[in-house]
Amino acid sequence: MEKENLQNREQAVRLALALKHVLSRLHTKMDADFPGLNMTQVAVLRHLDADGPATTSTLAALEHITQQAVSQIIPQLKEAGLLVAATDPNDGRKTIFSITSAGRQLRQTLRASREEWLAQAIAANLNDTERVVLDQAIELLERLANSKQ
Protein backbone atom coordinates (compact mmCIF):
# COMPACT_ATOMS: atom_id res chain seq x y z
CA MET A 1 0.00 0.00 0.00
CA GLU A 2 2.86 2.39 0.80
CA LYS A 3 4.48 1.67 -2.58
CA GLU A 4 1.18 2.49 -4.31
CA ASN A 5 0.92 5.80 -2.43
CA LEU A 6 4.47 6.67 -3.45
CA GLN A 7 3.67 5.87 -7.10
CA ASN A 8 0.52 8.00 -6.89
CA ARG A 9 2.52 10.91 -5.46
CA GLU A 10 5.16 10.56 -8.16
CA GLN A 11 2.46 10.54 -10.83
CA ALA A 12 0.85 13.59 -9.24
CA VAL A 13 4.16 15.47 -9.33
CA ARG A 14 4.81 14.50 -12.97
CA LEU A 15 1.27 15.49 -13.94
CA ALA A 16 1.51 18.82 -12.12
CA LEU A 17 4.83 19.62 -13.78
CA ALA A 18 3.58 18.64 -17.24
CA LEU A 19 0.42 20.73 -16.87
CA LYS A 20 2.45 23.65 -15.53
CA HIS A 21 4.79 23.42 -18.53
CA VAL A 22 1.91 23.36 -21.04
CA LEU A 23 0.24 26.31 -19.32
CA SER A 24 3.55 28.16 -19.31
CA ARG A 25 3.85 27.61 -23.06
CA LEU A 26 0.31 28.92 -23.54
CA HIS A 27 1.10 32.00 -21.42
CA THR A 28 4.27 32.60 -23.42
CA LYS A 29 2.24 32.37 -26.64
CA MET A 30 -0.31 34.83 -25.27
CA ASP A 31 2.45 37.23 -24.16
CA ALA A 32 3.97 37.11 -27.65
CA ASP A 33 0.65 37.60 -29.44
CA PHE A 34 -0.88 40.09 -26.99
CA PRO A 35 1.90 42.07 -25.28
CA GLY A 36 0.81 44.08 -22.26
CA LEU A 37 -2.06 41.76 -21.37
CA ASN A 38 -1.54 39.57 -18.32
CA MET A 39 -3.35 36.46 -17.13
CA THR A 40 -5.20 38.27 -14.34
CA GLN A 41 -6.60 40.76 -16.84
CA VAL A 42 -7.67 37.88 -19.08
CA ALA A 43 -9.29 36.17 -16.08
CA VAL A 44 -11.25 39.32 -15.19
CA LEU A 45 -12.52 39.55 -18.78
CA ARG A 46 -13.40 35.83 -18.69
CA HIS A 47 -15.48 36.29 -15.52
CA LEU A 48 -17.27 39.33 -16.89
CA ASP A 49 -17.99 37.51 -20.14
CA ALA A 50 -19.18 34.31 -18.49
CA ASP A 51 -20.90 35.67 -15.38
CA GLY A 52 -22.02 39.15 -16.40
CA PRO A 53 -21.43 42.50 -14.71
CA ALA A 54 -19.58 42.50 -11.39
CA THR A 55 -18.06 44.74 -8.75
CA THR A 56 -14.37 44.81 -7.89
CA SER A 57 -15.06 42.85 -4.71
CA THR A 58 -16.87 40.11 -6.65
CA LEU A 59 -14.06 39.91 -9.20
CA ALA A 60 -11.47 39.78 -6.42
CA ALA A 61 -13.29 36.90 -4.73
CA LEU A 62 -13.61 34.99 -8.02
CA GLU A 63 -9.89 35.38 -8.75
CA HIS A 64 -8.73 34.93 -5.15
CA ILE A 65 -6.86 38.23 -5.20
CA THR A 66 -7.28 41.47 -3.29
CA GLN A 67 -9.81 44.09 -4.23
CA GLN A 68 -6.88 46.52 -4.54
CA ALA A 69 -5.28 44.25 -7.17
CA VAL A 70 -8.49 44.28 -9.19
CA SER A 71 -8.71 48.06 -8.78
CA GLN A 72 -5.27 48.37 -10.39
CA ILE A 73 -6.31 46.20 -13.36
CA ILE A 74 -9.64 47.89 -14.08
CA PRO A 75 -8.29 51.25 -15.38
CA GLN A 76 -6.04 49.49 -17.91
CA LEU A 77 -8.94 47.42 -19.21
CA LYS A 78 -11.22 50.47 -19.33
CA GLU A 79 -8.59 52.52 -21.18
CA ALA A 80 -8.22 49.71 -23.72
CA GLY A 81 -11.99 49.74 -24.26
CA LEU A 82 -12.36 46.16 -23.00
CA LEU A 83 -14.79 46.95 -20.18
CA VAL A 84 -17.07 49.75 -19.06
CA ALA A 85 -18.16 50.98 -15.66
CA ALA A 86 -21.64 51.91 -14.46
CA THR A 87 -23.25 52.77 -11.17
CA ASP A 88 -24.81 49.73 -9.50
CA PRO A 89 -28.60 50.21 -9.81
CA ASN A 90 -29.11 48.42 -6.48
CA ASP A 91 -26.47 50.38 -4.57
CA GLY A 92 -25.45 53.76 -5.95
CA ARG A 93 -22.24 53.67 -3.89
CA LYS A 94 -20.90 50.74 -5.91
CA THR A 95 -19.58 50.52 -9.44
CA ILE A 96 -20.24 47.51 -11.64
CA PHE A 97 -18.09 46.56 -14.59
CA SER A 98 -19.19 44.92 -17.84
CA ILE A 99 -17.22 43.52 -20.73
CA THR A 100 -17.52 45.40 -24.03
CA SER A 101 -17.87 43.93 -27.49
CA ALA A 102 -14.14 44.65 -27.96
CA GLY A 103 -13.45 42.67 -24.78
CA ARG A 104 -15.52 39.75 -26.07
CA GLN A 105 -13.73 39.89 -29.40
CA LEU A 106 -10.37 39.84 -27.65
CA ARG A 107 -11.45 36.81 -25.60
CA GLN A 108 -12.49 35.00 -28.79
CA THR A 109 -9.17 35.88 -30.43
CA LEU A 110 -7.23 34.65 -27.39
CA ARG A 111 -9.19 31.41 -27.33
CA ALA A 112 -8.66 30.85 -31.06
CA SER A 113 -4.93 31.56 -30.73
CA ARG A 114 -4.59 29.10 -27.83
CA GLU A 115 -6.59 26.41 -29.64
CA GLU A 116 -4.56 26.88 -32.83
CA TRP A 117 -1.27 26.56 -30.94
CA LEU A 118 -2.45 23.37 -29.24
CA ALA A 119 -3.78 21.90 -32.49
CA GLN A 120 -0.49 22.59 -34.25
CA ALA A 121 1.53 21.17 -31.34
CA ILE A 122 -0.58 17.99 -31.37
CA ALA A 123 -0.30 17.63 -35.16
CA ALA A 124 3.45 18.19 -35.13
CA ASN A 125 4.33 16.01 -32.15
CA LEU A 126 1.85 13.14 -31.88
CA ASN A 127 1.11 10.27 -34.22
CA ASP A 128 -2.35 8.74 -34.65
CA THR A 129 -1.84 6.19 -31.86
CA GLU A 130 -0.63 8.89 -29.47
CA ARG A 131 -3.67 11.03 -30.31
CA VAL A 132 -5.91 8.16 -29.18
CA VAL A 133 -3.93 7.98 -25.93
CA LEU A 134 -4.25 11.77 -25.60
CA ASP A 135 -8.04 11.47 -25.93
CA GLN A 136 -8.02 8.91 -23.12
CA ALA A 137 -5.77 11.14 -21.01
CA ILE A 138 -8.12 14.08 -21.56
CA GLU A 139 -11.03 11.99 -20.25
CA LEU A 140 -9.00 11.12 -17.17
CA LEU A 141 -8.00 14.76 -16.61
CA GLU A 142 -11.63 15.83 -16.91
CA ARG A 143 -12.56 13.21 -14.32
CA LEU A 144 -9.82 14.47 -12.00
CA ALA A 145 -10.91 18.08 -12.54
CA ASN A 146 -14.48 17.17 -11.54
CA SER A 147 -13.40 15.08 -8.54
CA LYS A 148 -14.60 16.22 -5.14
CA GLN A 149 -11.24 15.37 -3.53
PAGU-287184 format. One record per residue (C-alpha): residue number from 1; y, z, x. Coordinates in steps of 0.25 Angstrom, whole numbers, m for minus. Each point is the difference from the previous one (the first is absolute). Layout:
BEGIN
[r NUM; [Y; Z; X]]
...
This chain:
BEGIN
[r 1; [0; 0; 0]]
[r 2; [10; 3; 11]]
[r 3; [m3; m13; 7]]
[r 4; [3; m7; m13]]
[r 5; [13; 7; m1]]
[r 6; [4; m4; 14]]
[r 7; [m4; m14; m3]]
[r 8; [9; 0; m13]]
[r 9; [12; 6; 8]]
[r 10; [m2; m11; 11]]
[r 11; [0; m10; m11]]
[r 12; [12; 6; m7]]
[r 13; [8; 0; 14]]
[r 14; [m4; m15; 2]]
[r 15; [4; m4; m14]]
[r 16; [13; 8; 1]]
[r 17; [3; m7; 13]]
[r 18; [m3; m14; m5]]
[r 19; [8; 2; m12]]
[r 20; [12; 5; 8]]
[r 21; [m1; m12; 9]]
[r 22; [m1; m10; m11]]
[r 23; [12; 7; m7]]
[r 24; [8; 0; 13]]
[r 25; [m3; m15; 1]]
[r 26; [6; m2; m14]]
[r 27; [12; 8; 3]]
[r 28; [2; m8; 13]]
[r 29; [m1; m13; m8]]
[r 30; [10; 6; m10]]
[r 31; [10; 4; 11]]
[r 32; [m1; m14; 6]]
[r 33; [2; m7; m13]]
[r 34; [10; 10; m7]]
[r 35; [8; 7; 12]]
[r 36; [8; 12; m5]]
[r 37; [m9; 4; m11]]
[r 38; [m9; 12; 2]]
[r 39; [m12; 4; m7]]
[r 40; [7; 12; m8]]
[r 41; [10; m10; m5]]
[r 42; [m11; m9; m5]]
[r 43; [m7; 12; m6]]
[r 44; [12; 3; m8]]
[r 45; [1; m14; m5]]
[r 46; [m15; 0; m4]]
[r 47; [2; 13; m8]]
[r 48; [12; m6; m7]]
[r 49; [m7; m13; m3]]
[r 50; [m13; 7; m5]]
[r 51; [6; 12; m7]]
[r 52; [14; m4; m4]]
[r 53; [13; 7; 2]]
[r 54; [0; 13; 8]]
[r 55; [9; 11; 6]]
[r 56; [0; 3; 15]]
[r 57; [m8; 13; m3]]
[r 58; [m11; m8; m7]]
[r 59; [0; m10; 11]]
[r 60; [m1; 11; 10]]
[r 61; [m11; 7; m7]]
[r 62; [m8; m13; m1]]
[r 63; [2; m3; 14]]
[r 64; [m2; 14; 5]]
[r 65; [13; 0; 8]]
[r 66; [13; 8; m2]]
[r 67; [10; m4; m10]]
[r 68; [10; m1; 11]]
[r 69; [m9; m11; 7]]
[r 70; [0; m8; m13]]
[r 71; [15; 2; m1]]
[r 72; [1; m7; 14]]
[r 73; [m8; m11; m4]]
[r 74; [7; m3; m14]]
[r 75; [13; m6; 6]]
[r 76; [m7; m10; 9]]
[r 77; [m8; m5; m12]]
[r 78; [12; 0; m9]]
[r 79; [8; m8; 11]]
[r 80; [m11; m10; 1]]
[r 81; [0; m2; m15]]
[r 82; [m14; 5; m1]]
[r 83; [3; 11; m10]]
[r 84; [11; 5; m9]]
[r 85; [5; 13; m5]]
[r 86; [4; 5; m14]]
[r 87; [3; 13; m6]]
[r 88; [m12; 7; m6]]
[r 89; [2; m1; m15]]
[r 90; [m7; 13; m2]]
[r 91; [8; 8; 10]]
[r 92; [13; m6; 4]]
[r 93; [0; 8; 13]]
[r 94; [m12; m8; 5]]
[r 95; [m1; m14; 6]]
[r 96; [m12; m9; m3]]
[r 97; [m4; m11; 9]]
[r 98; [m6; m13; m5]]
[r 99; [m6; m12; 8]]
[r 100; [8; m13; m1]]
[r 101; [m6; m14; m1]]
[r 102; [3; m2; 14]]
[r 103; [m8; 13; 3]]
[r 104; [m12; m5; m8]]
[r 105; [1; m14; 7]]
[r 106; [m1; 7; 14]]
[r 107; [m12; 9; m5]]
[r 108; [m7; m13; m4]]
[r 109; [4; m7; 13]]
[r 110; [m5; 12; 8]]
[r 111; [m13; 1; m8]]
[r 112; [m3; m15; 2]]
[r 113; [3; 1; 15]]
[r 114; [m10; 12; 2]]
[r 115; [m10; m8; m8]]
[r 116; [2; m12; 8]]
[r 117; [m2; 7; 13]]
[r 118; [m13; 7; m5]]
[r 119; [m5; m13; m5]]
[r 120; [2; m7; 13]]
[r 121; [m5; 12; 8]]
[r 122; [m13; 0; m8]]
[r 123; [m1; m16; 1]]
[r 124; [2; 0; 15]]
[r 125; [m9; 12; 3]]
[r 126; [m11; 1; m10]]
[r 127; [m12; m9; m3]]
[r 128; [m6; m2; m13]]
[r 129; [m10; 12; 2]]
[r 130; [11; 9; 4]]
[r 131; [8; m3; m12]]
[r 132; [m11; 4; m9]]
[r 133; [m1; 13; 8]]
[r 134; [15; 2; m1]]
[r 135; [m1; m2; m15]]
[r 136; [m10; 12; 0]]
[r 137; [9; 8; 9]]
[r 138; [11; m2; m9]]
[r 139; [m8; 5; m12]]
[r 140; [m4; 12; 8]]
[r 141; [15; 3; 4]]
[r 142; [4; m2; m15]]
[r 143; [m10; 11; m3]]
[r 144; [5; 9; 11]]
[r 145; [14; m2; m5]]
[r 146; [m3; 4; m14]]
[r 147; [m9; 12; 4]]
[r 148; [5; 13; m4]]
[r 149; [m4; 7; 13]]
